[in-house]
């Protein structure tokens, strides 16, 4: 995927001001979500992510009217996202900038939902109510909860992901640690983060299927 021109990520308050015009749910994601959860800066950021549910994706075009929107077609080729085009499953990354040749400012991540449940795009066995996907910062900004964000970061942790985990751990209550450990084991198998989560022994093994049941999805019936 090309990275030219360079990124100049919009500040979190600026992004929040723009997305407050949306009539659908949205959440600050990525490392910024961890910072909103812990209440202080942790590290520098190369971009800024906003999570939107797939069926709400066209709200992004409304909020960022007049901008350029570029969808990342697998395996990562950027191409213009056309007005009113519905991006189907498999495309979950959109780069946005104010105009031609300007730096990229906002990255949109699309996730799945069905019947009031958020569903991981990596593993349909990992899900939770959409109402529990995010939280609100002290400044009134919606963000993805740390355990969900860390679940995605656990796939191939980079140094910045290790930094985010260390920052988030003190604020993760036992129930959130258990959810994260179970989700990691379900999707990725044995993982060094599970020991760091310090959960009871029964949650350090791959879960039985009755812990995170597969949902009866028929994605071909979706738009």
Backbone torsions as a table, in degrees:
resi	resn	phi	psi	omega
1	UNK	NA	132.1	178.4
2	UNK	-69.8	147.5	176.5
3	UNK	-117.6	14.3	-179.9
4	UNK	-99.6	136.4	-7.2
5	UNK	-69.5	175.4	-173.2
6	UNK	-69.3	166.2	175.5
7	UNK	-85.2	140.0	165.5
8	UNK	-133.3	82.0	-172.5
9	UNK	-58.8	137.1	176.8
10	UNK	-67.1	143.7	176.6
11	UNK	-63.0	151.0	-179.5
12	UNK	-53.9	-48.0	-179.6
13	UNK	-59.8	-36.7	178.7
14	UNK	-65.1	-44.0	178.5
15	UNK	-62.0	-44.1	-179.6
16	UNK	-61.6	-40.8	179.1
17	UNK	-61.8	-38.9	179.4
18	UNK	-69.4	-44.6	-173.4
19	UNK	-79.5	-10.0	173.4
20	UNK	-65.8	-14.8	176.0
21	UNK	-78.0	-14.0	-178.5
22	UNK	-70.7	144.4	177.1
23	UNK	-100.9	14.7	179.3
24	UNK	-128.4	162.2	-179.2
25	UNK	-65.7	148.7	174.5
26	UNK	-154.9	157.0	-178.3
27	UNK	-146.0	137.8	167.6
28	UNK	-64.8	134.5	-176.4
29	UNK	-124.0	-172.4	178.1
30	UNK	68.9	-157.1	-178.5
31	UNK	-62.1	-30.5	177.4
32	UNK	-63.0	-32.8	178.0
33	UNK	-64.0	-40.1	177.3
34	UNK	-61.9	-42.3	-179.9
35	UNK	-65.2	-39.5	177.3
36	UNK	-64.1	-34.0	-179.8
37	UNK	-70.1	-42.2	-176.6
38	UNK	-86.2	-17.7	173.3
39	UNK	89.2	13.9	178.4
40	UNK	-159.0	158.4	178.6
41	UNK	-63.7	149.2	-179.8
42	UNK	-118.1	-43.4	-172.8
43	UNK	-161.0	176.1	174.2
44	UNK	-77.9	158.0	-177.5
45	UNK	-130.3	137.6	178.6
46	UNK	-87.1	-19.1	-178.7
47	UNK	-153.8	-176.3	174.1
48	UNK	-139.6	133.1	-175.6
49	UNK	-110.4	141.1	171.6
50	UNK	-123.8	125.9	178.4
51	UNK	-92.6	131.7	177.7
52	UNK	-134.4	143.0	176.3
53	UNK	-71.8	145.2	-173.2
54	UNK	-54.6	-43.3	-177.1
55	UNK	-70.0	-10.5	178.6
56	UNK	-104.2	10.0	-169.4
57	UNK	-59.6	-34.0	-175.8
58	UNK	-69.0	-14.9	173.2
59	UNK	-62.0	-28.1	178.5
60	UNK	-63.0	-42.1	179.3
61	UNK	-64.8	-32.1	177.3
62	UNK	-71.3	-46.9	-177.9
63	UNK	-64.6	-40.4	-177.5
64	UNK	-104.9	41.8	178.1
65	UNK	-60.0	135.7	-179.1
66	UNK	90.0	-10.6	177.0
67	UNK	-85.1	170.9	166.4
68	UNK	-95.0	137.2	177.4
69	UNK	-122.7	130.5	-178.1
70	UNK	-126.2	121.8	178.3
71	UNK	-87.1	144.5	178.2
72	UNK	-98.4	96.8	176.1
73	UNK	-72.5	135.3	177.3
74	UNK	-56.2	138.4	7.0
75	UNK	-90.8	21.5	176.6
76	UNK	132.8	34.5	178.2
77	UNK	-96.4	120.7	179.8
78	UNK	-76.2	137.2	175.1
79	UNK	-150.5	153.3	-176.9
80	UNK	-58.3	137.0	173.7
81	UNK	-91.9	115.4	-172.8
82	UNK	-75.6	149.7	176.6
83	UNK	-55.2	133.4	178.6
84	UNK	65.7	11.0	176.2
85	UNK	-77.1	129.1	177.5
86	UNK	-90.8	116.9	179.3
87	UNK	-82.2	120.6	-176.8
88	UNK	-82.6	172.6	178.8
89	UNK	-54.6	145.2	-176.4
90	UNK	103.9	-25.5	173.1
91	UNK	-106.8	114.0	-176.1
92	UNK	-135.0	16.6	-174.4
93	UNK	-137.5	124.6	-179.3
94	UNK	-130.6	127.5	177.0
95	UNK	-100.5	137.8	-174.6
96	UNK	-130.5	140.7	177.8
97	UNK	-147.3	155.8	-175.0
98	UNK	-65.3	-28.2	-178.6
99	UNK	-169.3	176.8	-178.0
100	UNK	-58.6	132.6	176.0
101	UNK	76.7	-3.8	178.9
102	UNK	-84.3	161.1	179.2
103	UNK	-63.9	149.4	171.9
104	UNK	-64.8	139.5	-174.4
105	UNK	-120.0	-34.5	-175.2
106	UNK	-141.1	137.9	173.5
107	UNK	-112.5	129.1	178.9
108	UNK	-101.5	133.3	174.3
109	UNK	-111.7	130.8	178.1
110	UNK	-102.1	130.2	176.1
111	UNK	-123.6	166.4	-173.2
112	UNK	-95.9	154.1	174.1
113	UNK	-151.1	148.5	176.3
114	UNK	-153.4	131.4	175.8
115	UNK	52.9	41.9	176.5
116	UNK	80.6	5.7	179.0
117	UNK	-110.5	132.6	164.2
118	UNK	-75.1	140.1	-178.6
119	UNK	-129.6	128.5	178.8
120	UNK	-61.0	135.0	176.8
121	UNK	-72.2	-11.4	179.3
122	UNK	-93.8	-21.9	-173.9
123	UNK	-164.0	110.0	-177.3
124	UNK	-66.5	-12.1	175.9
125	UNK	-74.0	-14.6	-179.8
126	UNK	-101.6	113.9	-175.4
127	UNK	-155.4	164.7	175.1
128	UNK	-163.8	162.7	178.2
129	UNK	-58.2	140.0	177.2
130	UNK	-55.0	-35.0	-180.0
131	UNK	-62.9	-19.0	179.7
132	UNK	-106.9	10.9	-179.8
133	UNK	-75.3	-32.7	-175.6
134	UNK	-131.5	178.3	176.1
135	UNK	-141.5	176.6	-179.2
136	UNK	-117.7	129.9	-179.8
137	UNK	-72.1	169.6	177.5
138	UNK	-59.1	-27.0	178.5
139	UNK	-91.1	7.7	175.5
140	UNK	84.0	23.5	-177.8
141	UNK	-105.4	125.5	177.7
142	UNK	-69.6	140.5	178.1
143	UNK	-146.8	154.5	176.9
144	UNK	-69.1	135.1	-178.3
145	UNK	-61.3	149.2	-176.0
146	UNK	-57.6	-38.1	-176.9
147	UNK	-66.3	-36.3	177.5
148	UNK	-70.2	-43.3	179.7
149	UNK	-64.4	-40.6	179.6
150	UNK	-68.2	-31.8	175.5
151	UNK	-57.4	-45.5	178.2
152	UNK	-67.3	-39.8	-179.0
153	UNK	-67.0	-21.4	-175.6
154	UNK	-72.7	-11.5	-176.3
155	UNK	-58.0	-54.1	177.0
156	UNK	-143.1	81.8	-172.5
157	UNK	-60.7	131.1	173.6
158	UNK	-100.7	169.7	178.8
159	UNK	-52.6	-38.9	-179.4
160	UNK	-68.5	-29.4	177.3
161	UNK	-70.8	-38.1	175.4
162	UNK	-63.0	-39.1	176.7
163	UNK	-62.0	-43.6	-179.8
164	UNK	-65.4	-40.2	177.7
165	UNK	-61.3	-47.6	-179.0
166	UNK	-60.5	-37.6	-179.7
167	UNK	-70.8	-35.9	-174.9
168	UNK	-82.2	-28.4	-172.7
169	UNK	-51.4	-46.8	-177.2
170	UNK	-59.9	-24.2	-177.4
171	UNK	-95.5	-3.4	-178.3
172	UNK	-85.5	112.6	178.6
173	UNK	-72.7	163.4	-175.0
174	UNK	-52.1	-42.6	-177.8
175	UNK	-62.3	-37.5	179.1
176	UNK	-71.6	-37.0	176.4
177	UNK	-64.2	-42.0	179.8
178	UNK	-64.6	-43.7	178.0
179	UNK	-58.9	-46.2	-177.6
180	UNK	-64.6	-45.1	179.4
181	UNK	-60.6	-45.1	-179.5
182	UNK	-63.5	-42.7	-179.8
183	UNK	-65.8	-42.6	179.0
184	UNK	-60.7	-47.6	-178.9
185	UNK	-65.0	-37.2	179.8
186	UNK	-62.2	-42.8	-172.6
187	UNK	-92.0	-41.7	-170.7
188	UNK	-109.6	-10.6	-175.4
189	UNK	78.4	-158.6	-178.6
190	UNK	-53.8	136.4	-171.9
191	UNK	-152.0	136.9	-178.2
192	UNK	-63.7	-23.4	179.8
193	UNK	-67.4	-25.8	-176.1
194	UNK	-61.4	-43.4	177.4
195	UNK	-63.7	-36.2	-179.9
196	UNK	-68.2	-22.8	-179.9
197	UNK	-75.5	-16.1	174.6
198	UNK	54.6	52.8	178.4
199	UNK	-98.1	162.5	177.0
200	UNK	-56.3	154.6	-173.0
201	UNK	-55.2	-37.5	-176.2
202	UNK	-66.3	-14.4	179.2
203	UNK	-101.5	11.8	179.2
204	UNK	-103.7	10.5	178.5
205	UNK	-120.0	153.6	176.2
206	UNK	-52.6	133.7	-172.8
207	UNK	-70.0	153.5	168.4
208	UNK	-70.1	155.7	-175.0
209	UNK	-65.0	-15.9	178.2
210	UNK	-81.5	-3.7	176.4
211	UNK	-83.3	-44.0	177.7
212	UNK	-132.8	87.0	-173.8
213	UNK	-70.5	144.1	171.8
214	UNK	-65.2	138.8	178.6
215	UNK	-91.9	149.7	-176.8
216	UNK	-81.4	65.3	-178.4
217	UNK	-78.9	144.8	167.0
218	UNK	-129.5	81.0	-172.3
219	UNK	-61.9	-23.6	-179.2
220	UNK	-66.8	-19.4	180.0
221	UNK	-85.1	-8.4	178.2
222	UNK	-79.9	163.9	-173.9
223	UNK	-59.7	NA	NA
